[in-house]
């Protein structure tokens, strides 16, 4: 699944266009490297999201095309 779509489906970023723009601006990195919106997210990837004042680091546990509000947060775990 594309990175921008994964960020939207998991509700880490509210809209896909904002996720796409964040990737283009270099604010999203995967495994320590800046990633494009078209990056193919895989289980085990570590995503760093630098939006706002506090950066967020999450590890991908599951990749699913669809998620409800209740299941969206089960697809990743926050890493410190």
PDB file of N, CA, C and O in Angstrom, chain B, residues numbered from 101:
ATOM      1  N   UNK B 101       0.837  -1.171   0.000  1.00  0.00           N
ATOM      2  CA  UNK B 101       0.000   0.000   0.000  1.00  0.00           C
ATOM      3  C   UNK B 101       0.888   1.242   0.000  1.00  0.00           C
ATOM      4  O   UNK B 101       1.941   1.267   0.637  1.00  0.00           O
ATOM      5  N   UNK B 102       0.454   2.258  -0.714  1.00  0.00           N
ATOM      6  CA  UNK B 102       1.209   3.511  -0.769  1.00  0.00           C
ATOM      7  C   UNK B 102       1.288   4.148   0.616  1.00  0.00           C
ATOM      8  O   UNK B 102       0.382   3.998   1.436  1.00  0.00           O
ATOM      9  N   UNK B 103       2.380   4.857   0.860  1.00  0.00           N
ATOM     10  CA  UNK B 103       2.597   5.506   2.151  1.00  0.00           C
ATOM     11  C   UNK B 103       1.512   6.526   2.464  1.00  0.00           C
ATOM     12  O   UNK B 103       0.994   6.543   3.581  1.00  0.00           O
ATOM     13  N   UNK B 104       1.158   7.370   1.512  1.00  0.00           N
ATOM     14  CA  UNK B 104       0.149   8.391   1.787  1.00  0.00           C
ATOM     15  C   UNK B 104      -1.212   7.765   2.115  1.00  0.00           C
ATOM     16  O   UNK B 104      -1.942   8.273   2.965  1.00  0.00           O
ATOM     17  N   UNK B 105      -1.546   6.674   1.447  1.00  0.00           N
ATOM     18  CA  UNK B 105      -2.816   5.994   1.739  1.00  0.00           C
ATOM     19  C   UNK B 105      -2.760   5.313   3.104  1.00  0.00           C
ATOM     20  O   UNK B 105      -3.746   5.334   3.840  1.00  0.00           O
ATOM     21  N   UNK B 106      -1.626   4.713   3.452  1.00  0.00           N
ATOM     22  CA  UNK B 106      -1.481   4.066   4.763  1.00  0.00           C
ATOM     23  C   UNK B 106      -1.667   5.084   5.888  1.00  0.00           C
ATOM     24  O   UNK B 106      -2.345   4.803   6.876  1.00  0.00           O
ATOM     25  N   UNK B 107      -1.072   6.256   5.738  1.00  0.00           N
ATOM     26  CA  UNK B 107      -1.193   7.296   6.766  1.00  0.00           C
ATOM     27  C   UNK B 107      -2.642   7.731   6.925  1.00  0.00           C
ATOM     28  O   UNK B 107      -3.077   8.027   8.038  1.00  0.00           O
ATOM     29  N   UNK B 108      -3.386   7.774   5.844  1.00  0.00           N
ATOM     30  CA  UNK B 108      -4.793   8.161   5.916  1.00  0.00           C
ATOM     31  C   UNK B 108      -5.653   7.041   6.496  1.00  0.00           C
ATOM     32  O   UNK B 108      -6.490   7.293   7.363  1.00  0.00           O
ATOM     33  N   UNK B 109      -5.455   5.802   6.026  1.00  0.00           N
ATOM     34  CA  UNK B 109      -6.265   4.668   6.490  1.00  0.00           C
ATOM     35  C   UNK B 109      -6.079   4.448   7.993  1.00  0.00           C
ATOM     36  O   UNK B 109      -7.043   4.149   8.698  1.00  0.00           O
ATOM     37  N   UNK B 110      -4.859   4.591   8.480  1.00  0.00           N
ATOM     38  CA  UNK B 110      -4.597   4.383   9.902  1.00  0.00           C
ATOM     39  C   UNK B 110      -4.921   5.612  10.734  1.00  0.00           C
ATOM     40  O   UNK B 110      -4.802   5.585  11.959  1.00  0.00           O
ATOM     41  N   UNK B 111      -5.330   6.693  10.074  1.00  0.00           N
ATOM     42  CA  UNK B 111      -5.710   7.940  10.736  1.00  0.00           C
ATOM     43  C   UNK B 111      -4.545   8.613  11.463  1.00  0.00           C
ATOM     44  O   UNK B 111      -4.752   9.352  12.426  1.00  0.00           O
ATOM     45  N   UNK B 112      -3.325   8.356  11.002  1.00  0.00           N
ATOM     46  CA  UNK B 112      -2.166   9.081  11.523  1.00  0.00           C
ATOM     47  C   UNK B 112      -2.172  10.504  10.980  1.00  0.00           C
ATOM     48  O   UNK B 112      -1.762  11.440  11.667  1.00  0.00           O
ATOM     49  N   UNK B 113      -2.638  10.663   9.746  1.00  0.00           N
ATOM     50  CA  UNK B 113      -2.843  11.972   9.135  1.00  0.00           C
ATOM     51  C   UNK B 113      -4.263  11.983   8.598  1.00  0.00           C
ATOM     52  O   UNK B 113      -4.723  11.007   8.006  1.00  0.00           O
ATOM     53  N   UNK B 114      -4.953  13.097   8.810  1.00  0.00           N
ATOM     54  CA  UNK B 114      -6.392  13.155   8.539  1.00  0.00           C
ATOM     55  C   UNK B 114      -6.768  12.995   7.070  1.00  0.00           C
ATOM     56  O   UNK B 114      -7.728  12.294   6.750  1.00  0.00           O
ATOM     57  N   UNK B 115      -6.021  13.639   6.173  1.00  0.00           N
ATOM     58  CA  UNK B 115      -6.364  13.588   4.752  1.00  0.00           C
ATOM     59  C   UNK B 115      -5.190  13.071   3.928  1.00  0.00           C
ATOM     60  O   UNK B 115      -4.027  13.285   4.271  1.00  0.00           O
ATOM     61  N   UNK B 116      -5.519  12.386   2.833  1.00  0.00           N
ATOM     62  CA  UNK B 116      -4.479  11.827   1.973  1.00  0.00           C
ATOM     63  C   UNK B 116      -3.674  12.919   1.277  1.00  0.00           C
ATOM     64  O   UNK B 116      -2.471  12.755   1.071  1.00  0.00           O
ATOM     65  N   UNK B 117      -4.306  14.020   0.914  1.00  0.00           N
ATOM     66  CA  UNK B 117      -3.571  15.103   0.259  1.00  0.00           C
ATOM     67  C   UNK B 117      -2.559  15.732   1.209  1.00  0.00           C
ATOM     68  O   UNK B 117      -1.466  16.111   0.788  1.00  0.00           O
ATOM     69  N   UNK B 118      -2.909  15.844   2.479  1.00  0.00           N
ATOM     70  CA  UNK B 118      -1.960  16.372   3.464  1.00  0.00           C
ATOM     71  C   UNK B 118      -0.807  15.398   3.646  1.00  0.00           C
ATOM     72  O   UNK B 118       0.342  15.820   3.778  1.00  0.00           O
ATOM     73  N   UNK B 119      -1.095  14.102   3.656  1.00  0.00           N
ATOM     74  CA  UNK B 119      -0.045  13.082   3.767  1.00  0.00           C
ATOM     75  C   UNK B 119       0.883  13.150   2.553  1.00  0.00           C
ATOM     76  O   UNK B 119       2.101  13.023   2.684  1.00  0.00           O
ATOM     77  N   UNK B 120       0.299  13.350   1.378  1.00  0.00           N
ATOM     78  CA  UNK B 120       1.085  13.452   0.150  1.00  0.00           C
ATOM     79  C   UNK B 120       1.998  14.673   0.193  1.00  0.00           C
ATOM     80  O   UNK B 120       3.170  14.582  -0.171  1.00  0.00           O
ATOM     81  N   UNK B 121       1.469  15.818   0.636  1.00  0.00           N
ATOM     82  CA  UNK B 121       2.266  17.042   0.727  1.00  0.00           C
ATOM     83  C   UNK B 121       3.365  16.916   1.780  1.00  0.00           C
ATOM     84  O   UNK B 121       4.461  17.443   1.591  1.00  0.00           O
ATOM     85  N   UNK B 122       3.083  16.220   2.894  1.00  0.00           N
ATOM     86  CA  UNK B 122       4.089  16.014   3.933  1.00  0.00           C
ATOM     87  C   UNK B 122       5.236  15.155   3.406  1.00  0.00           C
ATOM     88  O   UNK B 122       6.397  15.404   3.730  1.00  0.00           O
ATOM     89  N   UNK B 123       4.920  14.155   2.604  1.00  0.00           N
ATOM     90  CA  UNK B 123       5.960  13.312   1.999  1.00  0.00           C
ATOM     91  C   UNK B 123       6.814  14.135   1.035  1.00  0.00           C
ATOM     92  O   UNK B 123       8.039  14.014   1.031  1.00  0.00           O
ATOM     93  N   UNK B 124       6.171  14.965   0.225  1.00  0.00           N
ATOM     94  CA  UNK B 124       6.897  15.802  -0.735  1.00  0.00           C
ATOM     95  C   UNK B 124       7.811  16.798  -0.028  1.00  0.00           C
ATOM     96  O   UNK B 124       8.872  17.145  -0.547  1.00  0.00           O
ATOM     97  N   UNK B 125       7.403  17.258   1.155  1.00  0.00           N
ATOM     98  CA  UNK B 125       8.195  18.229   1.914  1.00  0.00           C
ATOM     99  C   UNK B 125       9.305  17.569   2.730  1.00  0.00           C
ATOM    100  O   UNK B 125      10.095  18.266   3.367  1.00  0.00           O
ATOM    101  N   UNK B 126       9.376  16.239   2.720  1.00  0.00           N
ATOM    102  CA  UNK B 126      10.420  15.532   3.459  1.00  0.00           C
ATOM    103  C   UNK B 126      10.132  15.385   4.939  1.00  0.00           C
ATOM    104  O   UNK B 126      11.052  15.145   5.720  1.00  0.00           O
ATOM    105  N   UNK B 127       8.882  15.521   5.344  1.00  0.00           N
ATOM    106  CA  UNK B 127       8.513  15.423   6.760  1.00  0.00           C
ATOM    107  C   UNK B 127       8.206  13.992   7.207  1.00  0.00           C
ATOM    108  O   UNK B 127       8.041  13.736   8.400  1.00  0.00           O
ATOM    109  N   UNK B 128       8.132  13.072   6.264  1.00  0.00           N
ATOM    110  CA  UNK B 128       7.873  11.669   6.575  1.00  0.00           C
ATOM    111  C   UNK B 128       9.099  10.859   6.171  1.00  0.00           C
ATOM    112  O   UNK B 128       9.572  10.955   5.038  1.00  0.00           O
ATOM    113  N   UNK B 129       9.611  10.058   7.110  1.00  0.00           N
ATOM    114  CA  UNK B 129      10.741   9.185   6.774  1.00  0.00           C
ATOM    115  C   UNK B 129      10.404   7.753   7.153  1.00  0.00           C
ATOM    116  O   UNK B 129       9.677   7.501   8.115  1.00  0.00           O
ATOM    117  N   UNK B 130      10.946   6.817   6.379  1.00  0.00           N
ATOM    118  CA  UNK B 130      10.736   5.400   6.614  1.00  0.00           C
ATOM    119  C   UNK B 130      12.095   4.771   6.850  1.00  0.00           C
ATOM    120  O   UNK B 130      12.986   4.878   6.007  1.00  0.00           O
ATOM    121  N   UNK B 131      12.259   4.119   7.984  1.00  0.00           N
ATOM    122  CA  UNK B 131      13.515   3.485   8.371  1.00  0.00           C
ATOM    123  C   UNK B 131      14.688   4.461   8.291  1.00  0.00           C
ATOM    124  O   UNK B 131      15.787   4.095   7.877  1.00  0.00           O
ATOM    125  N   UNK B 132      14.439   5.709   8.695  1.00  0.00           N
ATOM    126  CA  UNK B 132      15.490   6.711   8.756  1.00  0.00           C
ATOM    127  C   UNK B 132      15.783   7.448   7.469  1.00  0.00           C
ATOM    128  O   UNK B 132      16.665   8.307   7.447  1.00  0.00           O
ATOM    129  N   UNK B 133      15.069   7.140   6.389  1.00  0.00           N
ATOM    130  CA  UNK B 133      15.304   7.804   5.098  1.00  0.00           C
ATOM    131  C   UNK B 133      14.039   8.525   4.661  1.00  0.00           C
ATOM    132  O   UNK B 133      12.942   7.993   4.828  1.00  0.00           O
ATOM    133  N   UNK B 134      14.169   9.735   4.098  1.00  0.00           N
ATOM    134  CA  UNK B 134      12.974  10.432   3.593  1.00  0.00           C
ATOM    135  C   UNK B 134      12.268   9.583   2.544  1.00  0.00           C
ATOM    136  O   UNK B 134      12.912   8.983   1.684  1.00  0.00           O
ATOM    137  N   UNK B 135      10.937   9.536   2.620  1.00  0.00           N
ATOM    138  CA  UNK B 135      10.179   8.662   1.724  1.00  0.00           C
ATOM    139  C   UNK B 135       9.211   9.470   0.881  1.00  0.00           C
ATOM    140  O   UNK B 135       8.691  10.500   1.311  1.00  0.00           O
ATOM    141  N   UNK B 136       8.982   8.984  -0.320  1.00  0.00           N
ATOM    142  CA  UNK B 136       7.992   9.583  -1.211  1.00  0.00           C
ATOM    143  C   UNK B 136       6.626   8.997  -0.897  1.00  0.00           C
ATOM    144  O   UNK B 136       6.523   7.956  -0.247  1.00  0.00           O
ATOM    145  N   UNK B 137       5.581   9.665  -1.359  1.00  0.00           N
ATOM    146  CA  UNK B 137       4.211   9.212  -1.113  1.00  0.00           C
ATOM    147  C   UNK B 137       3.940   7.860  -1.762  1.00  0.00           C
ATOM    148  O   UNK B 137       3.060   7.125  -1.315  1.00  0.00           O
ATOM    149  N   UNK B 138       4.678   7.529  -2.801  1.00  0.00           N
ATOM    150  CA  UNK B 138       4.455   6.269  -3.509  1.00  0.00           C
ATOM    151  C   UNK B 138       5.207   5.088  -2.896  1.00  0.00           C
ATOM    152  O   UNK B 138       5.134   3.978  -3.422  1.00  0.00           O
ATOM    153  N   UNK B 139       5.926   5.305  -1.798  1.00  0.00           N
ATOM    154  CA  UNK B 139       6.664   4.220  -1.138  1.00  0.00           C
ATOM    155  C   UNK B 139       5.687   3.112  -0.736  1.00  0.00           C
ATOM    156  O   UNK B 139       4.593   3.389  -0.245  1.00  0.00           O
ATOM    157  N   UNK B 140       6.090   1.855  -0.949  1.00  0.00           N
ATOM    158  CA  UNK B 140       5.254   0.704  -0.619  1.00  0.00           C
ATOM    159  C   UNK B 140       5.508   0.294   0.833  1.00  0.00           C
ATOM    160  O   UNK B 140       6.565  -0.250   1.151  1.00  0.00           O
ATOM    161  N   UNK B 141       4.545   0.554   1.704  1.00  0.00           N
ATOM    162  CA  UNK B 141       4.683   0.261   3.132  1.00  0.00           C
ATOM    163  C   UNK B 141       4.621  -1.234   3.362  1.00  0.00           C
ATOM    164  O   UNK B 141       3.769  -1.924   2.802  1.00  0.00           O
ATOM    165  N   UNK B 142       5.551  -1.744   4.209  1.00  0.00           N
ATOM    166  CA  UNK B 142       5.608  -3.158   4.543  1.00  0.00           C
ATOM    167  C   UNK B 142       5.570  -3.325   6.065  1.00  0.00           C
ATOM    168  O   UNK B 142       5.910  -2.402   6.806  1.00  0.00           O
ATOM    169  N   UNK B 143       5.157  -4.495   6.517  1.00  0.00           N
ATOM    170  CA  UNK B 143       5.146  -4.791   7.949  1.00  0.00           C
ATOM    171  C   UNK B 143       6.582  -4.731   8.467  1.00  0.00           C
ATOM    172  O   UNK B 143       7.490  -5.285   7.849  1.00  0.00           O
ATOM    173  N   UNK B 144       6.785  -4.060   9.598  1.00  0.00           N
ATOM    174  CA  UNK B 144       8.113  -3.926  10.189  1.00  0.00           C
ATOM    175  C   UNK B 144       8.762  -2.581   9.911  1.00  0.00           C
ATOM    176  O   UNK B 144       9.757  -2.240  10.551  1.00  0.00           O
ATOM    177  N   UNK B 145       8.225  -1.808   8.974  1.00  0.00           N
ATOM    178  CA  UNK B 145       8.769  -0.473   8.699  1.00  0.00           C
ATOM    179  C   UNK B 145       8.562   0.444   9.899  1.00  0.00           C
ATOM    180  O   UNK B 145       7.564   0.336  10.611  1.00  0.00           O
ATOM    181  N   UNK B 146       9.513   1.345  10.113  1.00  0.00           N
ATOM    182  CA  UNK B 146       9.398   2.353  11.164  1.00  0.00           C
ATOM    183  C   UNK B 146       9.199   3.701  10.484  1.00  0.00           C
ATOM    184  O   UNK B 146      10.056   4.165   9.732  1.00  0.00           O
ATOM    185  N   UNK B 147       8.058   4.322  10.759  1.00  0.00           N
ATOM    186  CA  UNK B 147       7.705   5.602  10.150  1.00  0.00           C
ATOM    187  C   UNK B 147       7.943   6.721  11.151  1.00  0.00           C
ATOM    188  O   UNK B 147       7.569   6.607  12.319  1.00  0.00           O
ATOM    189  N   UNK B 148       8.567   7.806  10.693  1.00  0.00           N
ATOM    190  CA  UNK B 148       8.744   9.000  11.516  1.00  0.00           C
ATOM    191  C   UNK B 148       7.972  10.131  10.865  1.00  0.00           C
ATOM    192  O   UNK B 148       8.199  10.466   9.702  1.00  0.00           O
ATOM    193  N   UNK B 149       7.053  10.718  11.627  1.00  0.00           N
ATOM    194  CA  UNK B 149       6.189  11.776  11.120  1.00  0.00           C
ATOM    195  C   UNK B 149       6.530  13.057  11.862  1.00  0.00           C
ATOM    196  O   UNK B 149       6.315  13.153  13.071  1.00  0.00           O
ATOM    197  N   UNK B 150       7.062  14.045  11.144  1.00  0.00           N
ATOM    198  CA  UNK B 150       7.477  15.310  11.747  1.00  0.00           C
ATOM    199  C   UNK B 150       6.509  16.428  11.372  1.00  0.00           C
ATOM    200  O   UNK B 150       6.847  17.322  10.596  1.00  0.00           O
ATOM    201  N   UNK B 151       5.313  16.366  11.925  1.00  0.00           N
ATOM    202  CA  UNK B 151       4.314  17.406  11.748  1.00  0.00           C
ATOM    203  C   UNK B 151       3.995  17.970  13.129  1.00  0.00           C
ATOM    204  O   UNK B 151       3.852  17.213  14.089  1.00  0.00           O
ATOM    205  N   UNK B 152       3.886  19.273  13.234  1.00  0.00           N
ATOM    206  CA  UNK B 152       3.594  19.871  14.524  1.00  0.00           C
ATOM    207  C   UNK B 152       4.839  19.969  15.387  1.00  0.00           C
ATOM    208  O   UNK B 152       5.961  19.916  14.884  1.00  0.00           O
ATOM    209  N   UNK B 153       4.635  20.110  16.685  1.00  0.00           N
ATOM    210  CA  UNK B 153       5.762  20.339  17.590  1.00  0.00           C
ATOM    211  C   UNK B 153       6.430  19.049  18.059  1.00  0.00           C
ATOM    212  O   UNK B 153       7.612  19.058  18.402  1.00  0.00           O
ATOM    213  N   UNK B 154       5.688  17.941  18.078  1.00  0.00           N
ATOM    214  CA  UNK B 154       6.245  16.686  18.581  1.00  0.00           C
ATOM    215  C   UNK B 154       6.299  15.635  17.478  1.00  0.00           C
ATOM    216  O   UNK B 154       5.258  15.260  16.939  1.00  0.00           O
ATOM    217  N   UNK B 155       7.487  15.153  17.133  1.00  0.00           N
ATOM    218  CA  UNK B 155       7.567  14.102  16.112  1.00  0.00           C
ATOM    219  C   UNK B 155       6.972  12.788  16.628  1.00  0.00           C
ATOM    220  O   UNK B 155       7.034  12.495  17.822  1.00  0.00           O
ATOM    221  N   UNK B 156       6.401  12.013  15.725  1.00  0.00           N
ATOM    222  CA  UNK B 156       5.776  10.738  16.071  1.00  0.00           C
ATOM    223  C   UNK B 156       6.505   9.625  15.338  1.00  0.00           C
ATOM    224  O   UNK B 156       6.763   9.717  14.138  1.00  0.00           O
ATOM    225  N   UNK B 157       6.832   8.571  16.078  1.00  0.00           N
ATOM    226  CA  UNK B 157       7.540   7.431  15.501  1.00  0.00           C
ATOM    227  C   UNK B 157       6.692   6.185  15.749  1.00  0.00           C
ATOM    228  O   UNK B 157       6.377   5.858  16.893  1.00  0.00           O
ATOM    229  N   UNK B 158       6.324   5.491  14.664  1.00  0.00           N
ATOM    230  CA  UNK B 158       5.487   4.299  14.781  1.00  0.00           C
ATOM    231  C   UNK B 158       6.082   3.143  13.990  1.00  0.00           C
ATOM    232  O   UNK B 158       6.789   3.341  13.002  1.00  0.00           O
ATOM    233  N   UNK B 159       5.778   1.925  14.449  1.00  0.00           N
ATOM    234  CA  UNK B 159       6.207   0.718  13.749  1.00  0.00           C
ATOM    235  C   UNK B 159       4.972   0.057  13.151  1.00  0.00           C
ATOM    236  O   UNK B 159       3.959  -0.111  13.831  1.00  0.00           O
ATOM    237  N   UNK B 160       5.058  -0.313  11.886  1.00  0.00           N
ATOM    238  CA  UNK B 160       3.934  -0.915  11.165  1.00  0.00           C
ATOM    239  C   UNK B 160       3.784  -2.375  11.600  1.00  0.00           C
ATOM    240  O   UNK B 160       4.723  -3.164  11.497  1.00  0.00           O
ATOM    241  N   UNK B 161       2.584  -2.722  12.088  1.00  0.00           N
ATOM    242  CA  UNK B 161       2.296  -4.098  12.489  1.00  0.00           C
ATOM    243  C   UNK B 161       1.460  -4.836  11.460  1.00  0.00           C
ATOM    244  O   UNK B 161       1.541  -6.058  11.338  1.00  0.00           O
ATOM    245  N   UNK B 162       0.652  -4.081  10.718  1.00  0.00           N
ATOM    246  CA  UNK B 162      -0.277  -4.676   9.761  1.00  0.00           C
ATOM    247  C   UNK B 162      -0.561  -3.671   8.659  1.00  0.00           C
ATOM    248  O   UNK B 162      -0.599  -2.464   8.900  1.00  0.00           O
ATOM    249  N   UNK B 163      -0.758  -4.176   7.452  1.00  0.00           N
ATOM    250  CA  UNK B 163      -1.134  -3.314   6.327  1.00  0.00           C
ATOM    251  C   UNK B 163      -2.458  -3.826   5.780  1.00  0.00           C
ATOM    252  O   UNK B 163      -2.543  -4.940   5.261  1.00  0.00           O
ATOM    253  N   UNK B 164      -3.492  -2.996   5.902  1.00  0.00           N
ATOM    254  CA  UNK B 164      -4.817  -3.373   5.435  1.00  0.00           C
ATOM    255  C   UNK B 164      -5.410  -2.210   4.637  1.00  0.00           C
ATOM    256  O   UNK B 164      -5.260  -1.049   5.019  1.00  0.00           O
ATOM    257  N   UNK B 165      -6.078  -2.523   3.534  1.00  0.00           N
ATOM    258  CA  UNK B 165      -6.650  -1.497   2.662  1.00  0.00           C
ATOM    259  C   UNK B 165      -7.744  -0.692   3.347  1.00  0.00           C
ATOM    260  O   UNK B 165      -7.930   0.488   3.051  1.00  0.00           O
ATOM    261  N   UNK B 166      -8.465  -1.327   4.257  1.00  0.00           N
ATOM    262  CA  UNK B 166      -9.586  -0.672   4.921  1.00  0.00           C
ATOM    263  C   UNK B 166      -9.461  -0.839   6.425  1.00  0.00           C
ATOM    264  O   UNK B 166      -8.984  -1.864   6.912  1.00  0.00           O
ATOM    265  N   UNK B 167      -9.895   0.177   7.154  1.00  0.00           N
ATOM    266  CA  UNK B 167      -9.884   0.100   8.609  1.00  0.00           C
ATOM    267  C   UNK B 167     -11.019   0.950   9.158  1.00  0.00           C
ATOM    268  O   UNK B 167     -11.299   2.038   8.655  1.00  0.00           O
ATOM    269  N   UNK B 168     -11.660   0.440  10.189  1.00  0.00           N
ATOM    270  CA  UNK B 168     -12.679   1.227  10.874  1.00  0.00           C
ATOM    271  C   UNK B 168     -11.993   2.084  11.922  1.00  0.00           C
ATOM    272  O   UNK B 168     -10.790   1.966  12.156  1.00  0.00           O
ATOM    273  N   UNK B 169     -12.769   2.937  12.540  1.00  0.00           N
ATOM    274  CA  UNK B 169     -12.225   3.806  13.576  1.00  0.00           C
ATOM    275  C   UNK B 169     -11.615   2.980  14.712  1.00  0.00           C
ATOM    276  O   UNK B 169     -10.602   3.372  15.292  1.00  0.00           O
ATOM    277  N   UNK B 170     -12.219   1.858  15.023  1.00  0.00           N
ATOM    278  CA  UNK B 170     -11.758   1.016  16.125  1.00  0.00           C
ATOM    279  C   UNK B 170     -10.505   0.208  15.757  1.00  0.00           C
ATOM    280  O   UNK B 170      -9.645  -0.012  16.610  1.00  0.00           O
ATOM    281  N   UNK B 171     -10.393  -0.230  14.509  1.00  0.00           N
ATOM    282  CA  UNK B 171      -9.267  -1.092  14.119  1.00  0.00           C
ATOM    283  C   UNK B 171      -8.083  -0.349  13.541  1.00  0.00           C
ATOM    284  O   UNK B 171      -7.030  -0.947  13.324  1.00  0.00           O
ATOM    285  N   UNK B 172      -8.229   0.940  13.288  1.00  0.00           N
ATOM    286  CA  UNK B 172      -7.143   1.704  12.653  1.00  0.00           C
ATOM    287  C   UNK B 172      -5.883   1.714  13.519  1.00  0.00           C
ATOM    288  O   UNK B 172      -4.777   1.575  12.998  1.00  0.00           O
ATOM    289  N   UNK B 173      -6.034   1.875  14.813  1.00  0.00           N
ATOM    290  CA  UNK B 173      -4.860   1.982  15.692  1.00  0.00           C
ATOM    291  C   UNK B 173      -4.194   0.641  15.966  1.00  0.00           C
ATOM    292  O   UNK B 173      -3.123   0.611  16.572  1.00  0.00           O
ATOM    293  N   UNK B 174      -4.786  -0.465  15.543  1.00  0.00           N
ATOM    294  CA  UNK B 174      -4.155  -1.765  15.741  1.00  0.00           C
ATOM    295  C   UNK B 174      -3.147  -2.081  14.647  1.00  0.00           C
ATOM    296  O   UNK B 174      -2.434  -3.080  14.739  1.00  0.00           O
ATOM    297  N   UNK B 175      -3.075  -1.250  13.618  1.00  0.00           N
ATOM    298  CA  UNK B 175      -2.155  -1.498  12.506  1.00  0.00           C
ATOM    299  C   UNK B 175      -0.751  -0.980  12.785  1.00  0.00           C
ATOM    300  O   UNK B 175       0.161  -1.228  11.997  1.00  0.00           O
ATOM    301  N   UNK B 176      -0.561  -0.265  13.893  1.00  0.00           N
ATOM    302  CA  UNK B 176       0.760   0.254  14.224  1.00  0.00           C
ATOM    303  C   UNK B 176       0.913   0.345  15.742  1.00  0.00           C
ATOM    304  O   UNK B 176      -0.064   0.267  16.487  1.00  0.00           O
ATOM    305  N   UNK B 177       2.168   0.513  16.180  1.00  0.00           N
ATOM    306  CA  UNK B 177       2.459   0.730  17.586  1.00  0.00           C
ATOM    307  C   UNK B 177       3.416   1.921  17.682  1.00  0.00           C
ATOM    308  O   UNK B 177       4.348   2.042  16.887  1.00  0.00           O
ATOM    309  N   UNK B 178       3.180   2.791  18.652  1.00  0.00           N
ATOM    310  CA  UNK B 178       4.032   3.974  18.825  1.00  0.00           C
ATOM    311  C   UNK B 178       5.333   3.538  19.475  1.00  0.00           C
ATOM    312  O   UNK B 178       5.326   2.828  20.480  1.00  0.00           O
ATOM    313  N   UNK B 179       6.459   3.970  18.893  1.00  0.00           N
ATOM    314  CA  UNK B 179       7.790   3.637  19.386  1.00  0.00           C
ATOM    315  C   UNK B 179       8.429   4.925  19.913  1.00  0.00           C
ATOM    316  O   UNK B 179       8.308   5.978  19.288  1.00  0.00           O
ATOM    317  N   UNK B 180       9.099   4.843  21.047  1.00  0.00           N
ATOM    318  CA  UNK B 180       9.774   6.016  21.597  1.00  0.00           C
ATOM    319  C   UNK B 180      11.250   6.020  21.300  1.00  0.00           C
ATOM    320  O   UNK B 180      11.958   6.945  21.698  1.00  0.00           O
TER     321      UNK B 180
END
